[in-house]
Amino acid sequence: MNKIRLIAALAACAATLSANAQTLKMEPQVAGVTTYEATTAVNFVVVKPEIKLDIPDPSVLSVNTNGIERNVLSVYPCDSRGAFNPDGEYLALGLEKASGRGIGLTKAGNIWKEEYSVKVGLKKGKTLKVGKQKFTAIECETNRALKDFLSEADYFNKGCFTGKATGKVGDITLTYAAYEPWSLKNDGKANPLIIWLHGGGEGGIDVSITLLGNEVVSLIRPQIQSHFTTEGGEGGAYVLSIQCPTMWMGTANGGFTHGDYPSVYSDVLKSCIDDYVMQHPDVDRKRIYLGGCSNGGYMTMNMLMRHPRYFAAAYPTCEAYMDQYISDNEIKVLAEENIWIVQSFDDTTVDPKTHCIPTFQRMVKAGAKNVWMSMFESVEGMDTPGQKLYGHFSWCYLFNDAVTMSQEQSEADVKPSNNGGGSVAPQGHANIFEWMNAQVLTAPEQPRQQPGQRGR
């Protein structure tokens, strides 16, 4: 009889513990991705608790992303996409930045991986009280957190353009993303346009890769936008990032050019730009600025030579157009342009000694008055101070608004400097973007209607 009573007592105790110790279920909704100078990271997650919660103390929550434990810094009510809503049924969990945090691309092609795990729980020994209920565990996990992630790329309008290939019969379709803030679209004034062309690793059909892969989204952040002014004196600029299916240095025969053969994308890119400008009459045709990194730097130089006096200024970064393939006549054309080159002297992917340095020196010798070059010694991390990055990543200085100086306009040997990239402040401007904003064409080439079909 005593044994039966003991079993009954244990059962009653277990029932009481079960009633007092419950698992709270949450449904993972979406992950938010931030891009940094050399990587990307999940920086917050949105979850939907099975019951309405008061805002929990962040210190009791545990979040693991892709196998890395993260500290929860903030919690706020929101809608299903992370937008603050005091009456929202969802919670956004803001995370402390973690190391080793890249979200990565698939091996099969330039698309984001979906296989990214996120698990939300309670820290050991912590509980969560909701009314009379006490929860000692949270059940919330997904392995597909990147299937539909949030990022700054969401601030861009996406589209595509189809036009003729160069050097072969047929059409090519480009994808693009355009940042067009309402404050500029509705101001009735002419607005400057900044164009960015991606590097060799960001081609494909998902334009968010071009925006996040090299922190191109920094062009829409207040720090850089504040350097630009519209015709009416308001701050800001449009930003257009264009993506080709492979790489800008691709040729009609499937090869790869350093300037010795035409790029298969030369014509369709210019047609895409012309079409965008035609569709947006508030773009200031006297203030279109073109730049890009590596492959995109090659195409920037290519477009300057093919379409002189169309772009008010250019900012090629670690540009991959080999100097030996630029003729003396093309140098004379480039010498008439407004150009600011950015590169690091220790770049082993694109050797500045065979690319931008001799080209810069030849332009100076040809009489260039507004051609500049920032040659850094190395690439030092600014997101993580003291971290030395791969020498090819000179765009990190550009997107961190740290290109402030230029080399002297000289045919002499270049002296690399990590002090803003040189020793001269071009035209007295504080940085490359202020200089860019000041460049205005006096007699711009008018955009021409090109055969092509837009898609949205």
FISE-843002 format. One line per field, with one value per residue (C-alpha): residue number from 1; residue in three letters; x, y, z. Coordinates in Angstrom, 2 decimals, decimal comma. Each point is the difference from the previous one (the first is absolute). Layout:
! residues N
pos [NUM	...] $
code [ALA	...] $
x [X	...] $
y [Y	...] $
z [Z	...] $
***
This chain:
! residues 456
pos [1	2	3	4	5	6	7	8	9	10	11	12	13	14	15	16	17	18	19	20	21	22	23	24	25	26	27	28	29	30	31	32	33	34	35	36	37	38	39	40	41	42	43	44	45	46	47	48	49	50	51	52	53	54	55	56	57	58	59	60	61	62	63	64	65	66	67	68	69	70	71	72	73	74	75	76	77	78	79	80	81	82	83	84	85	86	87	88	89	90	91	92	93	94	95	96	97	98	99	100	101	102	103	104	105	106	107	108	109	110	111	112	113	114	115	116	117	118	119	120	121	122	123	124	125	126	127	128	129	130	131	132	133	134	135	136	137	138	139	140	141	142	143	144	145	146	147	148	149	150	151	152	153	154	155	156	157	158	159	160	161	162	163	164	165	166	167	168	169	170	171	172	173	174	175	176	177	178	179	180	181	182	183	184	185	186	187	188	189	190	191	192	193	194	195	196	197	198	199	200	201	202	203	204	205	206	207	208	209	210	211	212	213	214	215	216	217	218	219	220	221	222	223	224	225	226	227	228	229	230	231	232	233	234	235	236	237	238	239	240	241	242	243	244	245	246	247	248	249	250	251	252	253	254	255	256	257	258	259	260	261	262	263	264	265	266	267	268	269	270	271	272	273	274	275	276	277	278	279	280	281	282	283	284	285	286	287	288	289	290	291	292	293	294	295	296	297	298	299	300	301	302	303	304	305	306	307	308	309	310	311	312	313	314	315	316	317	318	319	320	321	322	323	324	325	326	327	328	329	330	331	332	333	334	335	336	337	338	339	340	341	342	343	344	345	346	347	348	349	350	351	352	353	354	355	356	357	358	359	360	361	362	363	364	365	366	367	368	369	370	371	372	373	374	375	376	377	378	379	380	381	382	383	384	385	386	387	388	389	390	391	392	393	394	395	396	397	398	399	400	401	402	403	404	405	406	407	408	409	410	411	412	413	414	415	416	417	418	419	420	421	422	423	424	425	426	427	428	429	430	431	432	433	434	435	436	437	438	439	440	441	442	443	444	445	446	447	448	449	450	451	452	453	454	455	456] $
code [MET	ASN	LYS	ILE	ARG	LEU	ILE	ALA	ALA	LEU	ALA	ALA	CYS	ALA	ALA	THR	LEU	SER	ALA	ASN	ALA	GLN	THR	LEU	LYS	MET	GLU	PRO	GLN	VAL	ALA	GLY	VAL	THR	THR	TYR	GLU	ALA	THR	THR	ALA	VAL	ASN	PHE	VAL	VAL	VAL	LYS	PRO	GLU	ILE	LYS	LEU	ASP	ILE	PRO	ASP	PRO	SER	VAL	LEU	SER	VAL	ASN	THR	ASN	GLY	ILE	GLU	ARG	ASN	VAL	LEU	SER	VAL	TYR	PRO	CYS	ASP	SER	ARG	GLY	ALA	PHE	ASN	PRO	ASP	GLY	GLU	TYR	LEU	ALA	LEU	GLY	LEU	GLU	LYS	ALA	SER	GLY	ARG	GLY	ILE	GLY	LEU	THR	LYS	ALA	GLY	ASN	ILE	TRP	LYS	GLU	GLU	TYR	SER	VAL	LYS	VAL	GLY	LEU	LYS	LYS	GLY	LYS	THR	LEU	LYS	VAL	GLY	LYS	GLN	LYS	PHE	THR	ALA	ILE	GLU	CYS	GLU	THR	ASN	ARG	ALA	LEU	LYS	ASP	PHE	LEU	SER	GLU	ALA	ASP	TYR	PHE	ASN	LYS	GLY	CYS	PHE	THR	GLY	LYS	ALA	THR	GLY	LYS	VAL	GLY	ASP	ILE	THR	LEU	THR	TYR	ALA	ALA	TYR	GLU	PRO	TRP	SER	LEU	LYS	ASN	ASP	GLY	LYS	ALA	ASN	PRO	LEU	ILE	ILE	TRP	LEU	HIS	GLY	GLY	GLY	GLU	GLY	GLY	ILE	ASP	VAL	SER	ILE	THR	LEU	LEU	GLY	ASN	GLU	VAL	VAL	SER	LEU	ILE	ARG	PRO	GLN	ILE	GLN	SER	HIS	PHE	THR	THR	GLU	GLY	GLY	GLU	GLY	GLY	ALA	TYR	VAL	LEU	SER	ILE	GLN	CYS	PRO	THR	MET	TRP	MET	GLY	THR	ALA	ASN	GLY	GLY	PHE	THR	HIS	GLY	ASP	TYR	PRO	SER	VAL	TYR	SER	ASP	VAL	LEU	LYS	SER	CYS	ILE	ASP	ASP	TYR	VAL	MET	GLN	HIS	PRO	ASP	VAL	ASP	ARG	LYS	ARG	ILE	TYR	LEU	GLY	GLY	CYS	SER	ASN	GLY	GLY	TYR	MET	THR	MET	ASN	MET	LEU	MET	ARG	HIS	PRO	ARG	TYR	PHE	ALA	ALA	ALA	TYR	PRO	THR	CYS	GLU	ALA	TYR	MET	ASP	GLN	TYR	ILE	SER	ASP	ASN	GLU	ILE	LYS	VAL	LEU	ALA	GLU	GLU	ASN	ILE	TRP	ILE	VAL	GLN	SER	PHE	ASP	ASP	THR	THR	VAL	ASP	PRO	LYS	THR	HIS	CYS	ILE	PRO	THR	PHE	GLN	ARG	MET	VAL	LYS	ALA	GLY	ALA	LYS	ASN	VAL	TRP	MET	SER	MET	PHE	GLU	SER	VAL	GLU	GLY	MET	ASP	THR	PRO	GLY	GLN	LYS	LEU	TYR	GLY	HIS	PHE	SER	TRP	CYS	TYR	LEU	PHE	ASN	ASP	ALA	VAL	THR	MET	SER	GLN	GLU	GLN	SER	GLU	ALA	ASP	VAL	LYS	PRO	SER	ASN	ASN	GLY	GLY	GLY	SER	VAL	ALA	PRO	GLN	GLY	HIS	ALA	ASN	ILE	PHE	GLU	TRP	MET	ASN	ALA	GLN	VAL	LEU	THR	ALA	PRO	GLU	GLN	PRO	ARG	GLN	GLN	PRO	GLY	GLN	ARG	GLY	ARG] $
x [0,00	2,86	1,58	-3,25	-0,19	3,61	-0,64	-3,11	1,91	2,78	-2,55	-1,70	3,38	0,87	-3,35	0,59	3,48	-1,39	-2,65	2,58	2,75	-1,20	1,53	-0,94	-0,25	1,12	-0,19	3,11	-1,05	2,94	3,67	1,50	3,37	2,52	2,95	3,35	3,22	1,12	-2,89	-3,71	-1,78	-3,40	-0,55	-3,56	-2,74	-3,76	-2,11	-3,70	-0,77	-3,04	-1,42	0,21	3,04	1,14	3,44	2,40	3,35	2,57	2,45	-2,18	-0,10	2,44	0,47	2,23	0,58	1,80	1,64	1,13	-1,41	-1,15	-0,80	-3,47	0,32	-3,60	-3,53	-2,90	-3,54	-0,34	-1,86	0,94	2,77	1,67	-1,53	-0,69	-3,63	-0,93	-3,01	1,80	-0,34	3,62	3,30	3,25	3,16	2,99	3,32	3,54	2,38	1,85	3,25	0,05	-3,38	-0,16	-3,28	1,63	-1,00	-0,76	2,70	-2,33	-0,31	-0,38	-3,06	-0,21	0,06	-3,29	1,59	0,59	-1,14	-1,57	-1,00	-1,62	-0,14	0,36	3,36	0,77	-1,82	-2,15	-3,79	-2,62	-3,23	-3,21	-2,83	-0,20	1,93	3,70	2,02	3,37	0,69	-0,67	-0,54	0,99	2,31	0,43	2,67	-1,28	0,42	1,29	-2,85	-1,55	2,35	-0,18	2,81	0,76	-0,46	-3,73	0,25	0,77	-2,45	0,92	-0,26	1,64	0,91	0,57	2,13	2,46	3,26	3,34	1,87	-2,66	-3,59	-2,58	-1,22	1,18	-2,07	1,45	-1,55	0,16	-0,97	-0,83	-0,19	-2,51	-1,00	-3,40	1,54	1,82	-2,61	-2,56	2,20	-0,45	3,77	2,78	1,76	3,54	0,36	2,75	0,57	1,88	1,30	0,79	3,14	0,62	-1,60	-3,38	-1,44	-3,17	-3,73	-0,45	0,90	0,02	3,35	1,49	-1,42	1,08	3,11	2,19	-2,03	-1,38	-2,98	2,26	-0,67	-3,55	0,99	-0,16	3,77	0,57	-3,37	0,73	2,85	-2,38	-2,35	-2,82	-0,68	-2,19	2,61	-1,59	2,27	0,32	0,37	-1,51	2,05	-0,10	1,80	0,06	0,73	1,09	-0,57	3,71	2,73	0,51	3,28	-1,74	0,36	-2,27	1,90	-0,33	3,50	1,34	1,44	2,40	-0,69	1,43	-3,47	-3,38	-2,25	-3,19	-1,88	1,24	-3,07	-2,71	1,41	-0,06	-3,50	-1,13	1,36	-1,58	-3,32	0,06	0,79	-2,74	-2,53	1,01	-0,13	0,93	3,53	2,45	1,64	2,92	0,74	0,19	2,87	1,39	2,16	0,64	2,54	2,38	-2,12	-2,27	3,04	1,02	-3,44	0,09	3,18	-1,48	-3,13	2,03	1,92	-3,06	-2,22	2,13	-1,70	-3,07	0,93	0,69	2,54	1,29	1,35	1,56	1,22	2,76	-0,81	0,97	0,61	3,65	1,91	1,71	-3,34	-0,81	1,21	1,53	-3,15	-2,14	2,28	-0,69	-3,72	0,34	2,12	-3,03	-2,20	-0,48	1,38	1,00	1,63	0,19	2,27	2,34	3,65	0,05	-2,83	1,04	-3,15	0,30	3,60	-0,06	3,43	-1,45	-3,43	-0,90	3,45	1,38	-3,41	-0,13	3,54	-0,79	-3,15	2,00	2,60	-2,84	-1,05	-2,75	-1,17	-2,66	1,29	0,99	1,14	-0,13	2,59	-0,16	2,83	-2,34	-3,63	-0,56	-3,37	-2,14	-2,94	2,48	2,88	3,47	-1,16	1,98	-2,12	0,88	1,71	-2,62	-2,70	0,80	-3,72	-0,17	1,60	-2,49	-3,09	1,31	0,27	3,74	1,38	1,04	3,32	1,66	3,50	1,65	-0,58	3,41	1,75	2,36	-0,19	-3,12	0,42	-2,88	-1,59	-2,61	-0,67	-3,08	1,85	2,47	1,09	-2,16	-3,62	-1,40	-1,54	0,03	-2,78	-0,05	-0,64	-0,76	-3,77	0,11	2,30	-2,38	-2,99	1,78	0,59	-2,51	0,11	-0,06	-1,13	-1,35	-0,67	-3,75	-1,29	-1,06	-2,93	1,42	-1,79	-0,89	-2,87	-0,36	-1,40	-1,05] $
y [0,00	2,37	-0,73	0,93	3,24	0,82	-0,52	2,18	2,71	-0,04	0,20	2,96	1,70	-0,57	1,43	3,09	0,48	-0,44	2,61	2,45	-0,73	0,45	0,45	3,14	-0,51	2,71	-0,07	1,39	2,54	1,74	0,87	3,45	0,24	2,82	0,36	1,17	0,93	-3,60	-2,24	-0,29	-0,98	-0,81	2,84	-0,60	-2,61	0,34	-2,59	-0,49	-1,29	-2,26	2,40	3,78	0,96	3,02	1,05	-2,50	0,90	-0,58	-1,52	-3,08	-0,93	-2,16	0,18	-2,25	0,89	-2,47	-1,64	3,24	1,12	3,62	2,54	1,54	3,76	1,12	-1,24	1,96	-0,70	0,03	-1,24	-3,17	1,86	1,58	3,49	1,45	-0,30	0,54	-2,30	-2,54	-3,73	-0,58	0,67	1,17	-1,10	2,28	-1,85	0,98	-0,24	-3,30	-1,07	-2,59	1,23	-0,17	-1,33	-1,19	-1,01	-3,43	-1,90	-0,56	3,68	3,51	-0,44	0,22	-3,14	-0,83	-2,52	2,25	-1,06	2,24	-1,28	2,09	-1,20	0,95	0,24	-2,68	0,60	2,80	0,04	2,03	0,92	0,85	0,63	-3,06	-2,14	-0,63	-1,19	-1,68	-0,69	1,44	-2,11	2,00	-1,25	0,11	-1,13	2,28	3,43	1,56	-1,11	3,47	2,27	3,75	2,38	3,52	-1,36	0,25	3,79	-0,41	-0,43	-3,05	-0,38	-1,36	1,19	-1,94	1,33	-1,06	-1,77	1,32	-2,15	-2,59	-0,34	-0,09	1,78	0,09	0,74	2,03	0,29	3,22	1,59	3,68	2,07	2,78	1,69	1,68	3,21	0,35	-1,45	2,56	3,09	1,08	0,48	-1,68	-2,65	-1,41	-3,68	-2,27	-3,20	-3,01	-3,01	-3,14	-2,11	-3,41	-1,95	1,77	-0,76	-2,04	0,72	0,97	3,67	-0,11	-1,79	3,08	2,23	-2,05	-1,76	3,12	2,27	1,96	0,81	2,48	2,34	0,51	0,48	3,55	0,45	-0,27	1,36	3,19	0,86	0,39	2,86	0,24	2,83	1,58	-0,34	-2,96	-2,81	-3,40	-1,82	-2,87	-3,21	-2,53	-3,35	-2,11	-3,72	-2,10	-3,78	-0,87	2,66	3,31	-1,22	-2,86	-0,17	-1,17	-3,29	-0,81	1,18	2,67	3,38	2,42	2,57	-1,93	-1,05	1,74	-0,90	-1,72	2,32	3,34	0,89	-1,43	1,81	3,40	-0,74	-0,91	3,26	2,02	-1,72	0,63	3,70	0,30	-1,64	2,36	3,56	1,39	-1,45	2,84	-0,92	2,28	-1,94	-3,73	-1,66	-3,43	-2,36	-3,63	-2,37	-2,39	-1,34	2,99	2,27	-1,47	0,73	3,53	0,73	-1,71	2,17	3,20	-0,80	-1,08	2,89	3,06	2,93	-1,99	-0,51	3,02	-1,97	-3,53	-1,82	-3,31	-2,11	-2,63	0,27	-3,03	1,65	-0,75	3,12	-1,68	-0,26	3,72	1,88	3,47	1,40	-1,62	1,52	3,43	-0,71	-1,10	3,05	2,19	-1,87	0,59	-3,16	-1,04	-3,46	-2,00	-2,99	-1,64	-0,49	-3,54	-1,21	-3,40	-0,57	3,15	1,20	3,82	0,12	-1,44	1,60	3,31	1,46	0,19	1,07	2,82	1,10	0,00	2,07	2,53	0,17	0,53	3,12	-1,30	2,71	-1,85	-3,57	-1,30	-3,22	-1,16	-2,73	-1,56	-2,08	-2,78	-0,54	0,50	-1,01	2,86	-2,08	-1,96	2,44	-1,51	-2,81	-0,29	-0,99	-1,49	2,62	-0,23	1,32	3,68	0,67	-0,25	3,46	1,34	-1,34	1,08	3,57	-0,11	1,05	3,53	0,64	-0,62	-0,57	3,01	0,35	-1,17	-2,48	-0,88	-3,17	-0,26	0,12	-1,98	1,49	-1,23	3,62	0,30	-1,35	2,79	3,53	2,27	1,07	0,15	3,42	0,57	-2,52	-2,04	-3,39	-1,77	0,41	3,74	0,27	-2,17	2,10	3,11	-1,45	1,26	-0,51	3,17	-1,69	-3,48	-2,60	-0,46	-3,53	-1,74	-2,36	-3,51	-3,19	-1,88	-1,29	0,86	-2,44	0,54] $
z [0,00	0,88	-3,37	-1,77	1,97	-0,87	-3,71	0,18	1,82	-2,58	-2,79	1,65	0,45	-3,66	-1,04	2,13	-1,46	-3,49	0,67	1,32	-2,55	-3,56	-3,42	-1,91	-3,73	-2,40	-3,76	-1,74	-2,63	-1,64	0,49	-0,52	-1,75	0,29	-2,36	1,30	-1,79	-0,52	0,95	0,68	3,19	1,45	2,44	1,14	-0,17	0,12	1,83	0,75	3,53	0,32	2,58	0,40	2,09	1,89	-1,23	1,58	1,50	-2,81	2,49	0,56	-3,69	-1,88	-3,78	-2,08	-3,66	-2,23	2,99	1,69	3,33	-0,15	2,68	-0,24	0,41	-0,56	-0,37	-1,46	-1,27	-3,77	-3,04	-1,87	-1,89	3,01	-0,21	3,47	1,04	3,68	-0,46	-2,13	0,61	-1,00	1,75	-1,57	1,76	-0,64	0,15	0,88	-2,96	-0,13	-1,62	-2,77	-1,07	-3,82	-1,37	-3,24	-3,51	-1,43	-1,86	-2,96	-0,87	1,29	2,16	3,76	2,10	1,67	2,35	2,97	3,46	2,62	3,41	2,75	3,60	3,64	1,69	2,56	3,26	-1,45	-0,14	-1,75	1,80	-1,81	2,44	2,22	-2,46	0,36	-2,97	0,48	-3,67	-3,44	-3,10	-3,09	-2,75	-3,76	-2,47	-2,77	1,52	-3,23	-2,25	0,24	1,93	0,65	-0,92	-1,20	-3,52	0,71	-0,34	-3,72	-2,85	-2,11	-3,77	-3,12	-3,46	-3,22	-2,84	-2,66	0,72	-1,23	-2,51	-0,60	-1,11	2,76	3,08	3,60	3,08	2,87	3,44	1,99	3,30	0,39	3,17	-0,60	3,28	-0,03	1,34	-3,34	-2,34	1,13	0,29	-3,63	-0,34	-1,95	2,07	-0,32	-0,88	1,38	-2,00	1,38	-1,96	1,97	0,17	-1,52	2,85	0,07	-3,42	-0,47	0,09	3,67	0,24	3,81	-0,33	-1,68	2,73	3,00	-1,28	0,12	2,33	-2,96	2,23	1,80	-2,94	1,31	3,63	1,42	0,29	-3,76	-1,11	1,99	-2,39	-2,95	-0,82	-2,51	-2,41	2,68	2,74	1,77	1,16	-1,63	-3,30	-1,94	-0,03	-2,84	0,32	-3,18	-0,13	-2,98	-0,16	0,25	0,18	-1,80	-1,49	-1,83	-3,81	-2,82	-0,32	3,68	0,84	2,29	-0,98	1,65	-2,71	-2,95	-1,19	0,33	2,90	-1,13	2,41	-1,35	-2,08	2,24	3,03	-1,70	-1,31	3,53	1,40	-2,81	0,54	3,75	-0,52	-2,61	2,36	2,81	-1,34	3,43	-0,34	-0,55	-3,32	0,84	3,19	-0,72	1,89	-0,92	2,04	0,82	1,50	-1,76	-2,91	0,50	0,03	-3,35	-1,39	1,42	-1,97	-3,05	0,13	0,38	-3,16	-1,98	1,14	0,79	1,70	0,98	3,65	2,17	2,06	0,44	3,04	-1,17	2,91	-0,38	-3,70	-2,11	-3,41	-0,85	-1,00	-2,95	-1,79	0,30	-3,07	0,06	-1,64	2,71	2,65	-1,52	0,27	3,63	0,82	-0,78	2,49	3,74	1,63	3,51	0,17	3,26	0,63	2,50	-0,90	1,45	-2,26	-1,38	-2,04	-2,14	-0,03	0,15	-1,65	-3,23	0,24	1,62	0,83	-3,56	-1,30	2,56	-0,88	-3,71	0,57	2,02	-2,77	-2,51	1,91	2,28	2,38	2,00	0,20	3,44	1,63	3,62	0,43	3,45	1,47	1,14	0,94	3,71	1,40	1,23	1,14	2,13	0,77	-0,33	-2,25	-3,23	-2,96	-3,36	-2,17	-2,76	2,34	-0,57	-0,45	3,81	0,19	-2,53	1,76	3,41	-1,35	0,70	-3,40	0,88	-1,75	-3,36	-1,28	-1,55	-3,72	-1,12	-2,27	2,85	2,07	2,11	3,79	1,53	3,10	2,44	0,94	-2,16	-3,04	-0,71	0,89	-2,20	0,52	-3,57	-0,69	3,76	0,67	3,19	-1,61	-3,25	0,28	0,58	-3,02	-2,02	0,97	-1,31	-3,48	-2,58	-3,76	-2,02	-3,20	0,79	-2,63	-0,26	0,72	-3,17	-0,34	-0,25	-0,98	3,13	2,10	3,61	2,51	3,57] $
***
